[in-house]
Amino acid sequence: MSRPLVGVTADLEDSEKGPAFRRHELRHAYAQAVYAAGGLPLILPALGPEAAREFVDELDGLVLTGGAFDVPPALYGERPAPGLGPLKPDRTAFEQAALERAAARGIPVLGLCGGMQLMAVVRGGALYQHLPTELSGALSHEQPNDRRRPSHTVRLSPGSLLARATGATELRVNSSHHQGVRSLGRGLVASGTSPDGLVEALEDPSVPFFLGVQWHPELLDDGAQRGIFERLVEACRP
C-alpha cells in the first residue's frame, strides 16, 4: 500500500546576512513520527500563500508544526500585550493559507502546539497572549526539563477523536508554550484540558480529521501519542 503524502510545515529563520540567507528548519522528530505512522512526509518551505495553496493541492494531509514564535494578535483583533513573544509573519501567512486550503479540500489536518493555536485563530478564536499574566492559576506550561518527558496531565473528552486515537481518557504530556487558546472559534470543541482549565486539544467533530494538540506528541515515546499520527495517516488514505 502506498504511503499518503503528508505535508509538514517548516520553520523559517532570519539571518544577519540578509533575506538571501534565511533558512528553513524542521525538527527530525516531526517527519519521523509521520513516516513511522505510515505516511510520507513532505517538508513545506514557507514560500508564501500562493505556494502554500499549490502544495496543499498535492497533499493527502497536513501537519502544522510548532516553533518559538507567536501568532500575531492582529489576526484575532487585538493589540500586542506585555509578554508577547517574537512574530514570524511570513511563516504565519504561509501556514494560514495552507490551513484554509486544506479545510476547503477536506483533507486531514493535525496542528501541534503553535499549530493548534493557529487552527483556533483561523476559525475566529482568540489566544491568551501570555498565560502567566492572563490565566489565573495557570500551570507552568514552559517546562524546564527534557521535553521528551511529560510534565502534566490532560483529561480527554470521552468519545472524541483524540480519545479514540489514543485509546485513553487521560494523557501525560510535555509542555513548551506560553500562549494558549482562550476561545475556540467556529465549529471547534475542546477535546482535552489541563488541570488549570486550559484547552489542550481541539477538534471539529463535523469532519473526519481536524485535530490540534497543545503539546508535542512527536517527542513522547509511547503508544498513545503514536496513535495520534497513526490516526492522521489512516484518515489520509482514500
N, C-alpha and C positions, 0 to 999 in steps of 0.2 A: 504494500500500500504506500503510495507516495505521501510525502510529508506536506502538510499545509504550509503555505508561506505566511509567516507572521512578522510583520514589521515591528522593530524595536527602536524607539527614538533615542538618538544620541545626544549627549551634552555638547554645548558649544562654548568654547573657552576663548576669551580675548587674548591678545598678545601685545606686549610692549612694543613689538616691532611693527605693528600696524595690521590692518584688515587682512592683507595677503597671508599673514602668519597665524590667523585664527585656526583653531584645531577642533576637531570633533573627537569625543571620547565616549567610551561605553565600558562600564564595569563588566568583566568577563562573566560574572555570575548571572547577569540578566540573560545573555544569549545562551549560556549553558543550561539554564533552567528551561527555556523554551525547547531547546534541542533534546534534552533528556526526556521531556514530556511527549516527544514525537513530532514537534514542529520544526520547520526550517527557518531559523531567524535571519531576517534581513535588516541590517543596521541602516537606519534612516538619518541621513545628514540634514540639518536644518537649513535648507536652501531656499526657503520662502514659501508662502502659502500656495502658490500655483504648483510648485514641485510637490508639496505635501499632498495635494489632491491627485496628482498624477501617480505618485507612489501608491496611495491607498486604492486607486482603481485596479492595481495589480495584486493586491493582497487578499488573503483569506482571513486575516485577523490583525489586531493592532495592540501593542503594549506601549503605554505611556510611562516612561521611567521617572524616577525622582532626580533630585540634584540639590546642590547648595545654593538655591535661589528661591525667590518668592513670586507668586502670581501678582501682577500689577493690580493694586486696589481699584484703579480706574475701570477695570473690567467688571467690577461689581458695584460701581457707582460711589466709591469712597475715596477720600484723600489719604495719603500716607500717614500712618500713625507712628508714635515712638515704638521702636523695636523692629520696625520693618527691615527685612534684610535686603541683600542685593537683588536686582531685577535682571532678567535676560529677555528683553522684549522680542528679539529676533527668534529665539527658541520658542517662546510662548506663542508667538504668531503662527509659527510652523505647526506646533502641536495643536493649537486651536483649530486650524484649518484641517489638519488630519483627522481630528476627532469629529468635526462636523461632517466631513465626507464619509467617514466610517459609519456614523449614525445614519446618514442618508442612504448608504448602501445596505445597511443592516448587518454588517459584519461584526463579529465579536470584538469587544474592547475590554482590556484589563488595564486599570490605572494603579500605579504603585506610588505611595507616599505623595509627592507633589503632583503626580499624575492623577491621583484621586481628587485632589483639591481642584484641579483644573476641570475635571468632569463636573463637579458641583457648580463651579462658576459659569461654565458654558451653558448649563441648564437654568441659569438665573439665580443660583445660590450665592452665598457670601461666606467669607472666611473671618476667623479671628486672626488679626494681623500679628499678634504676639501673645501666645497663650499665658505666659506668666503674669501679665498685667491685665488681661481681658477676660479670663475664665477663672471665676472664684473657685478656689480649692483644686486647681489643676495639678495633676501629677507632674513630675519631671519627665517631659517627653523627649528630652535630648539625653539619652543615657550616656554615661561616661565610659562604660565598659565595652568590651568587644561586641560589636553588633551582630556577630554570628551566634550570640546568646540572647535569649529573651529577657525582658525587663519588667513586663507587667502583663496582666490578663486582658482578654477581650471576650465579652459574652456575646454569643451569636444568636440571632433570631431564629427560632425553630422553623424549619421548612424553607428557609431562604436558600438562594443559590449558593451562598458561601457555606452554609451549614451542610448542604448536600455535597459540595465539592470536597470539603474537608472531613466529613463524617464526624463532626464534633459539635458540641454545644458551647465549649469554651476553648480558647486558644491562649497559649503563652507566646507573646510577640516581642519583637525588638522595636525600638522607638528612636527616631532621629529627625524630629521635626519640631519647630517652634510655632508653626501655624496650624490651624485646624478648621474643619468645616463648622460654620456657625448656623447656616441654613442650607437645606439640601438642594432646592431647585425643582423644576418641573419633572414630575413622573418618578422621582427618586425616593427610595425608602432607606432608612438606616438598617443595616443587617448585622452590625457589630458595634458595641460601645465599650469604652474603658470604664474603670471604676469611678472616675470623676465625671462621667456622663458625656464625654466627648464622643462624637461619631467617629468610629474607627473603620467602618466599612459601609459602602453604599451600593445600591444596585437598582436597576429598572426592571421590575417584575413583568413588564409588558413585552419584553423582548427576550430571546433565548440566552444572550450573554452580554451584559453590560455591568461590569463589576469593578469597584475601586476599593483598595485596602490602604490604610494609612501606614502600614509597616512595610518591611522588605522581606517577603517570603522567600525570595531567591537566595537569601543568606542563611536561612534556617533549614538545617538538615533533618527534617522529619517528614513522615508520610502525609500528615495533614496539610502541611504547607506545599508539598509537591502536588497534592491534589488540586490546588488552585490552577496550576499550569496545565495539569492533565485535563481538567475540565475545559479550560480555554481551548486547548488543541482539539479536543473532542468536538467542541462546538464549531470549530473552523472547518471540519470535514463536511463535504456535501451530503 
